[in-house]
Amino acid sequence: MDIRMTSKTIAIYKDGYRIYSYVRSFLKGRHTTVLEHLPKSHREYKQWTPSKIISWANTLGKNTGLVVEQIIKRKEHPVLGYRSSLGIIRLEKTYGRARVEAASTRAVAFGAYSYQSVKSILKKGLDKKPIENDSDNSIAQSHENLRGPDYYH
C-alpha cells in the first residue's frame, strides 16, 4: 500500500492502482471517517443514538438510565460515552438487573456517574447496603468547628 498526500487529498494505492481517495481534513484534534469503510459491526455501532442507549439502560431501571444519560451528556461528543454506557448495561450479565439498578441508585445519590463507580459499588457489595443520609449525622451537626451560615454575615 502506498499513500500519497497533496494539499487537498489523501490517496491510497495498492499495486500502483488507486483504491480510494479522501478529501484532506485540517481540523486539529479531529478525525474523519467514511462510514462505508468501517467493518459492519462498527457501522451499526456508529449509527446508534444516545436516546437508543439511554432507552436500553432504562430497561434495567430508571437510575441506570439516569447514570447512562449523565455519562453521555457530560461528554463533548456523546459517542465517547457509549463504551462506558454499554459497559454498565453489560454488568447485568454478571450481577443481575436488580443489583445494577441498586448500584446505579447509589451512584446517583453520590453523583458518581461513571462505569468505574457502578462497577466498584457492585464489586464491593455496596449496592446491598442502605444509603446513609449525612444530614442525620448528629456529630457533624453539633461539632464546635462548624460555624454555619450565620457566622459569615
N, C-alpha and C positions, 0 to 999 in steps of 0.2 A: 504494500500500500504506500502510496505517495500522497503527500498533502502539499498543495500549492496555495499560497495566500497572496492576494492583492489587497489594495486599499479598500476594496468593496466586497470581495467574495473570498470564500474558502472552498477549494475544490478537492475532492478525494478521488484518487486514481488507483485502479488495480490493473496490473499488467499493461500499463500505458493507456487504459481506457478510463474516461471519467465516469464514475458511477454515481456521483452526486455533487452538487454544489450548493452552498448556502450563502445567503446574504450575510456579510460580516456585521456583527453587533459590537458596539463600543460602549455598551452600558457597563460601567465599572461595578464589579462585585456581583454581577448578574449572569445568568446563563440562559441560553435559548434552546428549546427542544422542539424537534419536529415530531409530532405525535405518532406519525406512521412509522418512525424508525425505532420506536420503543418496542420491547417484547410485549406480547399480548397481555400478560398479567399486569405489566406496568401501565399499559394503556388504560385498562379498566380501572386501576387504582387512581390514575391521573384524572379520570372522568368523575370520580366521586366528588360529592359536595360536602361542605361542613354540615349542612342540615341532615344529610343522609347518615353521617357518622353519629351525630348527636341523637337522631331518632333511634339508631341501633343501640346506643348506650342507654337510652331511656327505657328500652325493653328490660333492662336489668334493674331499673329503679330510677326514681326522679333525681336522687342525689348523684348517682352515677352519671346520669345525663348532664347534671349541672357541672360536675368536675370536668367532663369531656368538653362541654361548652366553654368553660373558662380556659381550658388549655388551648383550644383552637382560637378563642377570642383574643388571647394575650400574645399571640404570635403576629409578627408583622405580615407574614404570609400564612394564611390558615393551613395550607398543605404541610407546613412544618410541624404542626401539631397532630397530624394524622397518626404517625407512628406511635407516639405516646398514648393517644386515644385508643388505638386498636390494641395496644398492649393491655390497657385497663380492661377492655372488653374480653380479651383472651384470658384474663385472670379467672374468669368464670369457670373455665375448664378445670382448673386446679382447685379452686376454693368454693365454687358454687355461687349461685346468684345471690342468695341471702347474705353471705359473708362479704361479697364485693360491694353490695349496697350498704351494708353496715360500715365497712371501711370507708366508703365514699361519704357517708354521713359524718363520720369523724373528721375526714379530710375537709369537708365543707365547714364544719364547726371551727376548725383551726385555720381556715384559709390556705390549706396546703394543697393547691391544685396542681398535682404532678403525678405521673406514673409511679415514680420512686416513692412518693409519700404513701400512696394507696397500697403499693406492694409491701412496703415496710410495715404498715399497720396490719396487714394480713399475716405477714411472716412472724411478727411478734405477738399475734393474737389479740391485739388491742381492740379489734372490732368486736370482741366478745365482752369487753368491759364497758361499764357506763361512762358517759362523758361527764366529767366533773365540771360543775359551774363555779368559776373562780369568784363570783360575787358572793358565794356562800362561805368564803374563807374568812372567818372572824378574826384570825390573827392578823391578816393583811389589812383588814378594815380598821383595826384599833392600834396598829403599830405606831410608836412615838415619832418615827422619822417620816411618816406620811403627813403632808401638810394640807392636802385638799385644795379645792378651787378657791376658797376664801383667803388663803394665805397670799395669793398673788394680786389681790385687789386693794 
